[in-house]
């Protein structure tokens, strides 16, 4: 999981809550040219605020990534988020 800053304003049940934690999970990867991810945004107290899907295809898909950071950076760019570090529990 990653920390995002500035926090993202999310309207939930009639009130504004700030998302500060970003989670990305691979749902599908054909290991050739496409992958699907589930992203989740949480508040500081781990209230789930937003969840959705992102699909990656060529030319964004690459098989030479050495860490999950590349996928996180791609997803953050797609969602307009700024990652400022790793989440420490």
C-alpha positions as a LaTeX table, in Angstrom:
\begin{tabular}{lrrr}
\hline
Residue & $x$ (\AA) & $y$ (\AA) & $z$ (\AA) \\
\hline
Unk1 & 0.00 & 0.00 & 0.00 \\
Unk2 & 1.06 & 3.57 & $-0.61$ \\
Unk3 & 0.48 & 6.94 & 1.01 \\
Unk4 & $-1.00$ & 9.64 & $-1.23$ \\
Unk5 & $-0.67$ & 13.36 & $-0.71$ \\
Unk6 & $-2.46$ & 15.66 & $-1.08$ \\
Unk7 & $-5.35$ & 13.63 & 0.35 \\
Unk8 & $-8.18$ & 13.06 & $-2.11$ \\
Unk9 & $-11.58$ & 14.43 & $-1.12$ \\
Unk10 & $-14.28$ & 11.77 & $-1.33$ \\
Unk11 & $-17.97$ & 12.38 & $-0.65$ \\
Unk12 & $-19.38$ & 9.46 & 1.38 \\
Unk13 & $-22.84$ & 9.30 & 2.95 \\
Unk14 & $-23.26$ & 13.06 & 3.05 \\
Unk15 & $-19.84$ & 13.97 & 4.34 \\
Unk16 & $-16.42$ & 14.70 & 2.95 \\
Unk17 & $-13.72$ & 12.18 & 3.90 \\
Unk18 & $-10.10$ & 12.30 & 2.81 \\
Unk19 & $-8.41$ & 9.34 & 1.15 \\
Unk20 & $-4.77$ & 9.00 & 2.19 \\
Unk21 & $-4.00$ & 5.33 & 1.50 \\
Unk22 & $-3.85$ & 3.74 & $-1.96$ \\
Unk23 & $-3.90$ & $-0.02$ & $-2.50$ \\
Unk24 & $-3.39$ & $-1.76$ & $-5.84$ \\
Unk25 & $-3.96$ & $-5.47$ & $-6.42$ \\
Unk26 & $-3.43$ & $-7.41$ & $-9.63$ \\
Unk27 & $-6.63$ & $-9.17$ & $-10.65$ \\
Unk28 & $-5.41$ & $-10.62$ & $-13.96$ \\
Unk29 & $-2.13$ & $-10.68$ & $-15.87$ \\
Unk30 & $-1.58$ & $-12.69$ & $-19.04$ \\
Unk31 & 2.21 & $-12.07$ & $-18.71$ \\
Unk32 & 2.34 & $-10.96$ & $-22.34$ \\
Unk33 & 0.55 & $-7.69$ & $-23.02$ \\
Unk34 & $-2.30$ & $-6.95$ & $-20.60$ \\
Unk35 & $-3.21$ & $-6.84$ & $-16.93$ \\
Unk36 & $-6.17$ & $-5.81$ & $-14.81$ \\
Unk37 & $-5.94$ & $-4.20$ & $-11.38$ \\
Unk38 & $-8.30$ & $-3.48$ & $-8.51$ \\
Unk39 & $-7.55$ & $-0.17$ & $-6.81$ \\
Unk40 & $-8.83$ & 0.94 & $-3.42$ \\
Unk41 & $-8.63$ & 4.28 & $-1.63$ \\
Unk42 & $-8.87$ & 4.31 & 2.17 \\
Unk43 & $-9.06$ & 7.00 & 4.83 \\
Unk44 & $-6.53$ & 7.16 & 7.69 \\
Unk45 & $-8.70$ & 4.81 & 9.77 \\
Unk46 & $-9.00$ & 2.31 & 6.88 \\
Unk47 & $-12.55$ & 3.20 & 5.92 \\
Unk48 & $-12.96$ & 1.96 & 2.35 \\
Unk49 & $-13.89$ & 5.02 & 0.27 \\
Unk50 & $-13.47$ & 4.04 & $-3.38$ \\
Unk51 & $-12.81$ & 0.81 & $-5.23$ \\
Unk52 & $-12.54$ & 0.25 & $-8.96$ \\
Unk53 & $-10.77$ & $-1.44$ & $-11.84$ \\
Unk54 & $-7.98$ & $-0.35$ & $-14.16$ \\
Unk55 & $-6.94$ & $-2.19$ & $-17.32$ \\
Unk56 & $-3.41$ & $-1.97$ & $-18.63$ \\
Unk57 & $-2.56$ & $-2.77$ & $-22.23$ \\
Unk58 & 0.36 & $-2.11$ & $-24.53$ \\
Unk59 & 2.24 & 0.22 & $-24.72$ \\
Unk60 & 1.94 & 0.68 & $-20.93$ \\
Unk61 & 2.28 & $-3.04$ & $-20.21$ \\
Unk62 & 5.81 & $-4.30$ & $-19.84$ \\
Unk63 & 7.18 & $-7.62$ & $-18.62$ \\
Unk64 & 10.53 & $-6.34$ & $-17.33$ \\
Unk65 & 9.33 & $-4.69$ & $-14.11$ \\
Unk66 & 11.42 & $-5.56$ & $-11.11$ \\
Unk67 & 8.96 & $-4.33$ & $-8.47$ \\
Unk68 & 5.34 & $-3.40$ & $-7.93$ \\
Unk69 & 6.30 & 0.26 & $-7.88$ \\
Unk70 & 6.01 & 0.51 & $-11.67$ \\
Unk71 & 2.40 & $-0.71$ & $-11.55$ \\
Unk72 & 1.62 & 1.61 & $-8.63$ \\
Unk73 & 3.15 & 4.59 & $-10.48$ \\
Unk74 & 1.18 & 3.78 & $-13.63$ \\
Unk75 & $-2.09$ & 3.45 & $-11.69$ \\
Unk76 & $-1.45$ & 6.65 & $-9.73$ \\
Unk77 & $-0.90$ & 8.52 & $-12.98$ \\
Unk78 & $-4.13$ & 7.08 & $-14.43$ \\
Unk79 & $-6.07$ & 8.14 & $-11.32$ \\
Unk80 & $-4.39$ & 11.52 & $-10.88$ \\
Unk81 & $-2.83$ & 10.58 & $-7.53$ \\
Unk82 & 0.56 & 11.51 & $-6.11$ \\
Unk83 & 2.35 & 8.75 & $-4.18$ \\
Unk84 & 4.53 & 10.10 & $-1.39$ \\
Unk85 & 5.72 & 6.87 & 0.20 \\
Unk86 & 5.01 & 3.37 & 1.39 \\
Unk87 & 2.32 & 2.83 & 4.00 \\
Unk88 & 3.79 & 1.85 & 7.37 \\
Unk89 & 1.41 & 0.12 & 9.76 \\
\hline
\end{tabular}
